[in-house]
Amino acid sequence: MAEIVGGGRPVNDAERRVIAYLRDHAPADWLLLHNIEVPRGLDVFEVDLLVLTGHSLVVVDVKGTRGRIEVSGTRWFPPRREAFGSPVAKLRGTAKALKGLLVSKATQLERVYVDALVVLTSPDAELIDPAGRDAVNVTTLPELLATLSNVSRVRRGCSPHARPYMTAILDALNQSVRRSTAPPRFGNWEVEEQLGGDTKVTEYRAFNATLPGSETVLLRVYQADPMADHEARAAERQRIANAYQTLARIPPHPCVVRSRDFFAIDDESRFVLVLDDVHGQALHLSLGRGERMGVIQDLLRGLAHAHANGVMHRALTPACVLVTDDGHAVLTGFDYAKPGPRNYTVAHELGNVLDAHYVAPECQERPDRMTTASDVYAAGAIAYQLLTGELPTSADAHGPDVPEVVRRMLDHSPAKRPTAAEALDALEGARPQKSRLRRLVRRIVSGS
């Protein structure tokens, strides 16, 4: 039975399950410290669990995510939920920060290996990581003890024996970390689960603290520098607020994600964007499955609605489209959108986030030239991929399964592409009457 040496209150049942499991089954000389905060400069890293084994100090992040989770780039794509930033990437950064704090307190702790491990607690959770970048730092509850006991995880240059450093480690932790007294809370939203993120933004699932048990929302918590000069802070605030300002300009629509709130924390060191928690899975996971034409039409409905209200999406990919269990599609991912004329731009950041497969030819070298026509091209590429299972090239945008309007959406000349509304009208007009009637009934029921 491992010893719990301190910590705060667990946030959810998944965390309680892992803590109890290690308490009851881990070796007696292992030490556990749970629900703490690790400060680094102006930032604070929330840690679910620290485990001091015989050979390393392990930073553990607990995830209750269910089902098949696919890893693509720096994003995790769970079933029936919006994709979120890889928790592994963020946890590795936390482990590095913790190691720096330990060494700053006692130089001999340079020899101690600080590992990072994400634990999937749901029995049906399965990580699909073709590139293998995240899988090495992910385990399941049944495999947790074996993974924590694996001395071969200790990197070269670090000691495979942590016990001689135990007193120094505990002293350094006592000086460096602080107990988390309650689940993280942003305004009136209490965190139910941290999903993932990076150094700039952390994503959470949360509920209204006044109404426990109420529907959940998604929080995107953006880091900012409150010590920057006035001009730099104003520019950063505008960049972070871009998604909210964009969505606020768009009237509610069933095919566009809804924003609920946007506010600053404390001294504007963090900003919080509150979004609907759409119970759907990213189209990235649904390519080639389900009612393809219905998803394409919903995508065009959302895009046409955004365009009609002066908004360009500019970063449209299958990861920005959520598909619910009944086949309804919702457009998301407005961080880099443009809500009409304004006196600042986020276009210079587009080059770091765009997927070239969905970027119109005229914008490949100049992302700042994005227009509604380039959004239509991206939607055409997604439609083509849904219909054929392949991405379009200049030579293959044809075939019996590809409607003529989709080919026109992929035209290399922006002027020859239809608008999103025109493409939607063409696709609806091409449907058999019975199918059109079924779609009309569905739209009435969903309130679109």
Secondary structure as GFF3:
##gff-version 3
##sequence-region A 1 448
A	DSSP	beta_strand	3	7	.	.	.	ID=ss1
A	DSSP	alpha_helix	13	25	.	.	.	ID=ss2
A	DSSP	beta_strand	31	40	.	.	.	ID=ss3
A	DSSP	beta_strand	43	52	.	.	.	ID=ss4
A	DSSP	beta_strand	56	63	.	.	.	ID=ss5
A	DSSP	beta_strand	68	72	.	.	.	ID=ss6
A	DSSP	beta_strand	75	77	.	.	.	ID=ss7
A	DSSP	beta_strand	84	85	.	.	.	ID=ss8
A	DSSP	alpha_helix	87	105	.	.	.	ID=ss9
A	DSSP	three_ten_helix	107	111	.	.	.	ID=ss10
A	DSSP	beta_strand	113	120	.	.	.	ID=ss11
A	DSSP	beta_strand	126	128	.	.	.	ID=ss12
A	DSSP	three_ten_helix	135	137	.	.	.	ID=ss13
A	DSSP	beta_strand	138	140	.	.	.	ID=ss14
A	DSSP	alpha_helix	144	148	.	.	.	ID=ss15
A	DSSP	three_ten_helix	151	153	.	.	.	ID=ss16
A	DSSP	three_ten_helix	163	165	.	.	.	ID=ss17
A	DSSP	alpha_helix	166	176	.	.	.	ID=ss18
A	DSSP	beta_strand	178	179	.	.	.	ID=ss19
A	DSSP	beta_strand	185	186	.	.	.	ID=ss20
A	DSSP	beta_strand	189	197	.	.	.	ID=ss21
A	DSSP	beta_strand	201	208	.	.	.	ID=ss22
A	DSSP	beta_strand	216	223	.	.	.	ID=ss23
A	DSSP	alpha_helix	230	240	.	.	.	ID=ss24
A	DSSP	alpha_helix	242	249	.	.	.	ID=ss25
A	DSSP	beta_strand	259	265	.	.	.	ID=ss26
A	DSSP	beta_strand	270	276	.	.	.	ID=ss27
A	DSSP	beta_strand	280	282	.	.	.	ID=ss28
A	DSSP	three_ten_helix	283	285	.	.	.	ID=ss29
A	DSSP	alpha_helix	292	308	.	.	.	ID=ss30
A	DSSP	three_ten_helix	318	320	.	.	.	ID=ss31
A	DSSP	beta_strand	321	324	.	.	.	ID=ss32
A	DSSP	beta_strand	329	331	.	.	.	ID=ss33
A	DSSP	three_ten_helix	347	352	.	.	.	ID=ss34
A	DSSP	three_ten_helix	356	358	.	.	.	ID=ss35
A	DSSP	three_ten_helix	361	363	.	.	.	ID=ss36
A	DSSP	three_ten_helix	367	369	.	.	.	ID=ss37
A	DSSP	alpha_helix	372	388	.	.	.	ID=ss38
A	DSSP	alpha_helix	404	409	.	.	.	ID=ss39
A	DSSP	three_ten_helix	414	416	.	.	.	ID=ss40
A	DSSP	alpha_helix	420	430	.	.	.	ID=ss41
A	DSSP	alpha_helix	433	446	.	.	.	ID=ss42
###
